[in-house]
């Protein structure tokens, strides 16, 4: 039985192991943030002095020059019908050169960086923007597409969690939002304002609100009972792979199975029926780093195959996925298989050294509903991050621009 188990484990590793052929030329470890704040959301003030920074790796040793473009979008991410010279200063298409090659790693990669704005391109208008990076003559096959926001600080936003209502709901968080129009006429906002709220940098959670009341201060109040409600979710699970020599708390062992390092995480368990417990996390994000290095560029951070295991005893009547920034909040290449002999779901991900958050979610067959009630649970006490944006369409304009942004960290 033991020999059979070892053979099965070896077979699974071989079947799922990346190789030079299927990873070369592909992007890995995409990070997009406000420069200097690697865990921040990619949003900057149009009139400010901040920059956005994009980082990613291309597997292999061939240095390529890519091309990038940006496109202005409405609040719902549909393209705005304006010529690019009406919202961009500079060239509509620009080259992206490689930054540097990896150093002393088992996996070769070329590291790329892009700052926005830069000497080639800057922004004339606020708005939702989509950045597209592609190889020459392959515009229809982008290497990367990333969303970011250029906003204006015309409107002030204050937000908080209604602790009483949230506690009554038990497994949800209800938000209250107070919008101060400042120099914008409250009459001009009528019918021309949308409130966007998103949880933990996950675009799939975004909700849009239009109904509000006004108070004696001429503020707009989004405080209707049951209006802005999100699942409380749970604190994210985590593991630390900044070192390939020393095991962190969540790592069972590290093996070098040529040509890659393999990190085996300790088996996770279902916790949907567990009480809330406090655990500091990155709200689903990750941080890249090599514990044995002093290189600020982390060019010597290696890649490894990370083996996830979720112990359930028997298969569940759902599909199970790994979710978080670790998988780009997507549910395509992170489906977990069930091993009946081990009573576990398993999945391997190819990841760069760092500190990661993640969670398990379920997907009911033939539906679009993704939930974590069984795998993780929902608790109103959970610490979450909410990105709150007020979109405003000025009289005569053709799209809604982001006129105010704030971030609420919910703490009970």
Secondary structure, DSSP 4 states (H G I P E B T S, - for coil): -HHHHHHHHHHHHHHH---HHHHTT-EEEEEEEETT-TTS-SEEETTSS--EEEEEEEESS----EEEEEEEE-TTSPBP-S-GGGTEEE-SSEEE-EEEE--S-SS-EEEEEEEES-SSEEESS-EEEEEEEE-TT-TTS-SEEEEEEEE--SSEEEEEE-HHHHHHHSSEEEEEEEEE-TTS-HHHHTTSEEEEEEETT-GGG-EEE---EE-TT--EEE--TTSSEEE---PPEEEE-S-SSS--TTEEEEEEETTEEEEEEPPEE--TTSPP------TT-EEE--TT---TT-TT--EEEEEEEEE-SS--SSEEEEESGGGTT-SSS-BPEEETTTTEEEEEEEEESEEEEEEEEEE-TTS--EE-TTTT---TT---EEEEEEEE--TT-SS-EEEEEEEEE---
